[in-house]
Amino acid sequence: MNQNQIIFLFSAAALAIYLISYIKKRPAALLSFFGRGAAGLSYIYLFNAFCAIRGVATHLGVNLITLALSFFLGIPGVLLAYAANLLRFL
């Protein structure tokens, strides 16, 4: 393992431990977490379908990064991804 993989592994483990402890304290947070994720992913899907009908390519699909953004930030995270995607083409 190189140094970057070790740092990533420790960061992912710390995040997982934090999320588990947070969900133990507030079980309703799990429902909120999945609600934000479902709303964000459905927004991506519907917006891409709407743009495809109009003939506009968005170049933003459902992948691991957009999945994480939508689960943690919800629709504002998805809008942030679309803004970053738009800035890439300017």
Phi and psi in radians as a Rosetta constraint file:
Dihedral C 1 N 2 CA 2 C 2 CIRCULARHARMONIC -1.626 0.35
Dihedral N 2 CA 2 C 2 N 3 CIRCULARHARMONIC 3.116 0.35
Dihedral C 2 N 3 CA 3 C 3 CIRCULARHARMONIC -1.138 0.35
Dihedral N 3 CA 3 C 3 N 4 CIRCULARHARMONIC -0.697 0.35
Dihedral C 3 N 4 CA 4 C 4 CIRCULARHARMONIC -1.137 0.35
Dihedral N 4 CA 4 C 4 N 5 CIRCULARHARMONIC -0.681 0.35
Dihedral C 4 N 5 CA 5 C 5 CIRCULARHARMONIC -1.155 0.35
Dihedral N 5 CA 5 C 5 N 6 CIRCULARHARMONIC -0.664 0.35
Dihedral C 5 N 6 CA 6 C 6 CIRCULARHARMONIC -1.163 0.35
Dihedral N 6 CA 6 C 6 N 7 CIRCULARHARMONIC -0.754 0.35
Dihedral C 6 N 7 CA 7 C 7 CIRCULARHARMONIC -1.090 0.35
Dihedral N 7 CA 7 C 7 N 8 CIRCULARHARMONIC -0.754 0.35
Dihedral C 7 N 8 CA 8 C 8 CIRCULARHARMONIC -1.101 0.35
Dihedral N 8 CA 8 C 8 N 9 CIRCULARHARMONIC -0.729 0.35
Dihedral C 8 N 9 CA 9 C 9 CIRCULARHARMONIC -1.110 0.35
Dihedral N 9 CA 9 C 9 N 10 CIRCULARHARMONIC -0.788 0.35
Dihedral C 9 N 10 CA 10 C 10 CIRCULARHARMONIC -1.139 0.35
Dihedral N 10 CA 10 C 10 N 11 CIRCULARHARMONIC -0.680 0.35
Dihedral C 10 N 11 CA 11 C 11 CIRCULARHARMONIC -1.150 0.35
Dihedral N 11 CA 11 C 11 N 12 CIRCULARHARMONIC -0.744 0.35
Dihedral C 11 N 12 CA 12 C 12 CIRCULARHARMONIC -1.148 0.35
Dihedral N 12 CA 12 C 12 N 13 CIRCULARHARMONIC -0.683 0.35
Dihedral C 12 N 13 CA 13 C 13 CIRCULARHARMONIC -1.156 0.35
Dihedral N 13 CA 13 C 13 N 14 CIRCULARHARMONIC -0.726 0.35
Dihedral C 13 N 14 CA 14 C 14 CIRCULARHARMONIC -1.121 0.35
Dihedral N 14 CA 14 C 14 N 15 CIRCULARHARMONIC -0.728 0.35
Dihedral C 14 N 15 CA 15 C 15 CIRCULARHARMONIC -1.120 0.35
Dihedral N 15 CA 15 C 15 N 16 CIRCULARHARMONIC -0.730 0.35
Dihedral C 15 N 16 CA 16 C 16 CIRCULARHARMONIC -1.119 0.35
Dihedral N 16 CA 16 C 16 N 17 CIRCULARHARMONIC -0.741 0.35
Dihedral C 16 N 17 CA 17 C 17 CIRCULARHARMONIC -1.124 0.35
Dihedral N 17 CA 17 C 17 N 18 CIRCULARHARMONIC -0.721 0.35
Dihedral C 17 N 18 CA 18 C 18 CIRCULARHARMONIC -1.092 0.35
Dihedral N 18 CA 18 C 18 N 19 CIRCULARHARMONIC -0.797 0.35
Dihedral C 18 N 19 CA 19 C 19 CIRCULARHARMONIC -1.129 0.35
Dihedral N 19 CA 19 C 19 N 20 CIRCULARHARMONIC -0.706 0.35
Dihedral C 19 N 20 CA 20 C 20 CIRCULARHARMONIC -1.111 0.35
Dihedral N 20 CA 20 C 20 N 21 CIRCULARHARMONIC -0.763 0.35
Dihedral C 20 N 21 CA 21 C 21 CIRCULARHARMONIC -1.186 0.35
Dihedral N 21 CA 21 C 21 N 22 CIRCULARHARMONIC -0.619 0.35
Dihedral C 21 N 22 CA 22 C 22 CIRCULARHARMONIC -1.188 0.35
Dihedral N 22 CA 22 C 22 N 23 CIRCULARHARMONIC -0.704 0.35
Dihedral C 22 N 23 CA 23 C 23 CIRCULARHARMONIC -1.238 0.35
Dihedral N 23 CA 23 C 23 N 24 CIRCULARHARMONIC -0.550 0.35
Dihedral C 23 N 24 CA 24 C 24 CIRCULARHARMONIC -1.141 0.35
Dihedral N 24 CA 24 C 24 N 25 CIRCULARHARMONIC -0.636 0.35
Dihedral C 24 N 25 CA 25 C 25 CIRCULARHARMONIC -1.273 0.35
Dihedral N 25 CA 25 C 25 N 26 CIRCULARHARMONIC -0.711 0.35
Dihedral C 25 N 26 CA 26 C 26 CIRCULARHARMONIC -2.290 0.35
Dihedral N 26 CA 26 C 26 N 27 CIRCULARHARMONIC 1.628 0.35
Dihedral C 26 N 27 CA 27 C 27 CIRCULARHARMONIC -1.112 0.35
Dihedral N 27 CA 27 C 27 N 28 CIRCULARHARMONIC -0.436 0.35
Dihedral C 27 N 28 CA 28 C 28 CIRCULARHARMONIC -1.184 0.35
Dihedral N 28 CA 28 C 28 N 29 CIRCULARHARMONIC -0.330 0.35
Dihedral C 28 N 29 CA 29 C 29 CIRCULARHARMONIC -1.135 0.35
Dihedral N 29 CA 29 C 29 N 30 CIRCULARHARMONIC -0.527 0.35
Dihedral C 29 N 30 CA 30 C 30 CIRCULARHARMONIC -1.127 0.35
Dihedral N 30 CA 30 C 30 N 31 CIRCULARHARMONIC -0.727 0.35
Dihedral C 30 N 31 CA 31 C 31 CIRCULARHARMONIC -1.136 0.35
Dihedral N 31 CA 31 C 31 N 32 CIRCULARHARMONIC -0.710 0.35
Dihedral C 31 N 32 CA 32 C 32 CIRCULARHARMONIC -1.118 0.35
Dihedral N 32 CA 32 C 32 N 33 CIRCULARHARMONIC -0.713 0.35
Dihedral C 32 N 33 CA 33 C 33 CIRCULARHARMONIC -1.036 0.35
Dihedral N 33 CA 33 C 33 N 34 CIRCULARHARMONIC -0.860 0.35
Dihedral C 33 N 34 CA 34 C 34 CIRCULARHARMONIC -1.253 0.35
Dihedral N 34 CA 34 C 34 N 35 CIRCULARHARMONIC -0.521 0.35
Dihedral C 34 N 35 CA 35 C 35 CIRCULARHARMONIC -1.143 0.35
Dihedral N 35 CA 35 C 35 N 36 CIRCULARHARMONIC -0.780 0.35
Dihedral C 35 N 36 CA 36 C 36 CIRCULARHARMONIC -1.097 0.35
Dihedral N 36 CA 36 C 36 N 37 CIRCULARHARMONIC -0.711 0.35
Dihedral C 36 N 37 CA 37 C 37 CIRCULARHARMONIC -1.123 0.35
Dihedral N 37 CA 37 C 37 N 38 CIRCULARHARMONIC -0.775 0.35
Dihedral C 37 N 38 CA 38 C 38 CIRCULARHARMONIC -1.142 0.35
Dihedral N 38 CA 38 C 38 N 39 CIRCULARHARMONIC -0.696 0.35
Dihedral C 38 N 39 CA 39 C 39 CIRCULARHARMONIC -1.145 0.35
Dihedral N 39 CA 39 C 39 N 40 CIRCULARHARMONIC -0.756 0.35
Dihedral C 39 N 40 CA 40 C 40 CIRCULARHARMONIC -1.161 0.35
Dihedral N 40 CA 40 C 40 N 41 CIRCULARHARMONIC -0.756 0.35
Dihedral C 40 N 41 CA 41 C 41 CIRCULARHARMONIC -1.202 0.35
Dihedral N 41 CA 41 C 41 N 42 CIRCULARHARMONIC -0.648 0.35
Dihedral C 41 N 42 CA 42 C 42 CIRCULARHARMONIC -1.188 0.35
Dihedral N 42 CA 42 C 42 N 43 CIRCULARHARMONIC -0.595 0.35
Dihedral C 42 N 43 CA 43 C 43 CIRCULARHARMONIC -1.107 0.35
Dihedral N 43 CA 43 C 43 N 44 CIRCULARHARMONIC -0.761 0.35
Dihedral C 43 N 44 CA 44 C 44 CIRCULARHARMONIC -1.051 0.35
Dihedral N 44 CA 44 C 44 N 45 CIRCULARHARMONIC -0.841 0.35
Dihedral C 44 N 45 CA 45 C 45 CIRCULARHARMONIC -1.091 0.35
Dihedral N 45 CA 45 C 45 N 46 CIRCULARHARMONIC -0.842 0.35
Dihedral C 45 N 46 CA 46 C 46 CIRCULARHARMONIC -1.186 0.35
Dihedral N 46 CA 46 C 46 N 47 CIRCULARHARMONIC -0.677 0.35
Dihedral C 46 N 47 CA 47 C 47 CIRCULARHARMONIC -1.173 0.35
Dihedral N 47 CA 47 C 47 N 48 CIRCULARHARMONIC -0.699 0.35
Dihedral C 47 N 48 CA 48 C 48 CIRCULARHARMONIC -1.142 0.35
Dihedral N 48 CA 48 C 48 N 49 CIRCULARHARMONIC -0.680 0.35
Dihedral C 48 N 49 CA 49 C 49 CIRCULARHARMONIC -1.141 0.35
Dihedral N 49 CA 49 C 49 N 50 CIRCULARHARMONIC -0.730 0.35
Dihedral C 49 N 50 CA 50 C 50 CIRCULARHARMONIC -1.087 0.35
Dihedral N 50 CA 50 C 50 N 51 CIRCULARHARMONIC -0.763 0.35
Dihedral C 50 N 51 CA 51 C 51 CIRCULARHARMONIC -1.221 0.35
Dihedral N 51 CA 51 C 51 N 52 CIRCULARHARMONIC -0.597 0.35
Dihedral C 51 N 52 CA 52 C 52 CIRCULARHARMONIC -1.154 0.35
Dihedral N 52 CA 52 C 52 N 53 CIRCULARHARMONIC -0.640 0.35
Dihedral C 52 N 53 CA 53 C 53 CIRCULARHARMONIC -1.104 0.35
Dihedral N 53 CA 53 C 53 N 54 CIRCULARHARMONIC -0.651 0.35
Dihedral C 53 N 54 CA 54 C 54 CIRCULARHARMONIC -1.437 0.35
Dihedral N 54 CA 54 C 54 N 55 CIRCULARHARMONIC -0.159 0.35
Dihedral C 54 N 55 CA 55 C 55 CIRCULARHARMONIC 1.522 0.35
Dihedral N 55 CA 55 C 55 N 56 CIRCULARHARMONIC 0.345 0.35
Dihedral C 55 N 56 CA 56 C 56 CIRCULARHARMONIC -1.859 0.35
Dihedral N 56 CA 56 C 56 N 57 CIRCULARHARMONIC 2.258 0.35
Dihedral C 56 N 57 CA 57 C 57 CIRCULARHARMONIC -1.600 0.35
Dihedral N 57 CA 57 C 57 N 58 CIRCULARHARMONIC 2.221 0.35
Dihedral C 57 N 58 CA 58 C 58 CIRCULARHARMONIC -1.647 0.35
Dihedral N 58 CA 58 C 58 N 59 CIRCULARHARMONIC -0.440 0.35
Dihedral C 58 N 59 CA 59 C 59 CIRCULARHARMONIC 1.032 0.35
Dihedral N 59 CA 59 C 59 N 60 CIRCULARHARMONIC 0.496 0.35
Dihedral C 59 N 60 CA 60 C 60 CIRCULARHARMONIC -2.278 0.35
Dihedral N 60 CA 60 C 60 N 61 CIRCULARHARMONIC 1.997 0.35
Dihedral C 60 N 61 CA 61 C 61 CIRCULARHARMONIC -1.994 0.35
Dihedral N 61 CA 61 C 61 N 62 CIRCULARHARMONIC -3.091 0.35
Dihedral C 61 N 62 CA 62 C 62 CIRCULARHARMONIC -1.532 0.35
Dihedral N 62 CA 62 C 62 N 63 CIRCULARHARMONIC 1.957 0.35
Dihedral C 62 N 63 CA 63 C 63 CIRCULARHARMONIC -2.450 0.35
Dihedral N 63 CA 63 C 63 N 64 CIRCULARHARMONIC -2.998 0.35
Dihedral C 63 N 64 CA 64 C 64 CIRCULARHARMONIC -1.115 0.35
Dihedral N 64 CA 64 C 64 N 65 CIRCULARHARMONIC -0.648 0.35
Dihedral C 64 N 65 CA 65 C 65 CIRCULARHARMONIC -1.239 0.35
Dihedral N 65 CA 65 C 65 N 66 CIRCULARHARMONIC -0.808 0.35
Dihedral C 65 N 66 CA 66 C 66 CIRCULARHARMONIC -1.200 0.35
Dihedral N 66 CA 66 C 66 N 67 CIRCULARHARMONIC -0.537 0.35
Dihedral C 66 N 67 CA 67 C 67 CIRCULARHARMONIC -1.102 0.35
Dihedral N 67 CA 67 C 67 N 68 CIRCULARHARMONIC -0.816 0.35
Dihedral C 67 N 68 CA 68 C 68 CIRCULARHARMONIC -1.136 0.35
Dihedral N 68 CA 68 C 68 N 69 CIRCULARHARMONIC -0.736 0.35
Dihedral C 68 N 69 CA 69 C 69 CIRCULARHARMONIC -1.072 0.35
Dihedral N 69 CA 69 C 69 N 70 CIRCULARHARMONIC -0.756 0.35
Dihedral C 69 N 70 CA 70 C 70 CIRCULARHARMONIC -1.260 0.35
Dihedral N 70 CA 70 C 70 N 71 CIRCULARHARMONIC -0.573 0.35
Dihedral C 70 N 71 CA 71 C 71 CIRCULARHARMONIC -1.259 0.35
Dihedral N 71 CA 71 C 71 N 72 CIRCULARHARMONIC -0.645 0.35
Dihedral C 71 N 72 CA 72 C 72 CIRCULARHARMONIC -1.520 0.35
Dihedral N 72 CA 72 C 72 N 73 CIRCULARHARMONIC -0.639 0.35
Dihedral C 72 N 73 CA 73 C 73 CIRCULARHARMONIC -1.971 0.35
Dihedral N 73 CA 73 C 73 N 74 CIRCULARHARMONIC -0.270 0.35
Dihedral C 73 N 74 CA 74 C 74 CIRCULARHARMONIC 1.348 0.35
Dihedral N 74 CA 74 C 74 N 75 CIRCULARHARMONIC -2.590 0.35
Dihedral C 74 N 75 CA 75 C 75 CIRCULARHARMONIC -1.121 0.35
Dihedral N 75 CA 75 C 75 N 76 CIRCULARHARMONIC -0.652 0.35
Dihedral C 75 N 76 CA 76 C 76 CIRCULARHARMONIC -1.035 0.35
Dihedral N 76 CA 76 C 76 N 77 CIRCULARHARMONIC -0.590 0.35
Dihedral C 76 N 77 CA 77 C 77 CIRCULARHARMONIC -1.175 0.35
Dihedral N 77 CA 77 C 77 N 78 CIRCULARHARMONIC -0.658 0.35
Dihedral C 77 N 78 CA 78 C 78 CIRCULARHARMONIC -1.188 0.35
Dihedral N 78 CA 78 C 78 N 79 CIRCULARHARMONIC -0.706 0.35
Dihedral C 78 N 79 CA 79 C 79 CIRCULARHARMONIC -1.115 0.35
Dihedral N 79 CA 79 C 79 N 80 CIRCULARHARMONIC -0.614 0.35
Dihedral C 79 N 80 CA 80 C 80 CIRCULARHARMONIC -1.110 0.35
Dihedral N 80 CA 80 C 80 N 81 CIRCULARHARMONIC -0.700 0.35
Dihedral C 80 N 81 CA 81 C 81 CIRCULARHARMONIC -1.135 0.35
Dihedral N 81 CA 81 C 81 N 82 CIRCULARHARMONIC -0.727 0.35
Dihedral C 81 N 82 CA 82 C 82 CIRCULARHARMONIC -1.129 0.35
Dihedral N 82 CA 82 C 82 N 83 CIRCULARHARMONIC -0.649 0.35
Dihedral C 82 N 83 CA 83 C 83 CIRCULARHARMONIC -1.162 0.35
Dihedral N 83 CA 83 C 83 N 84 CIRCULARHARMONIC -0.746 0.35
Dihedral C 83 N 84 CA 84 C 84 CIRCULARHARMONIC -1.128 0.35
Dihedral N 84 CA 84 C 84 N 85 CIRCULARHARMONIC -0.648 0.35
Dihedral C 84 N 85 CA 85 C 85 CIRCULARHARMONIC -1.156 0.35
Dihedral N 85 CA 85 C 85 N 86 CIRCULARHARMONIC -0.685 0.35
Dihedral C 85 N 86 CA 86 C 86 CIRCULARHARMONIC -1.171 0.35
Dihedral N 86 CA 86 C 86 N 87 CIRCULARHARMONIC -0.697 0.35
Dihedral C 86 N 87 CA 87 C 87 CIRCULARHARMONIC -1.159 0.35
Dihedral N 87 CA 87 C 87 N 88 CIRCULARHARMONIC -0.461 0.35
Dihedral C 87 N 88 CA 88 C 88 CIRCULARHARMONIC -1.154 0.35
Dihedral N 88 CA 88 C 88 N 89 CIRCULARHARMONIC -0.519 0.35
Dihedral C 88 N 89 CA 89 C 89 CIRCULARHARMONIC -1.630 0.35
Dihedral N 89 CA 89 C 89 N 90 CIRCULARHARMONIC -0.116 0.35
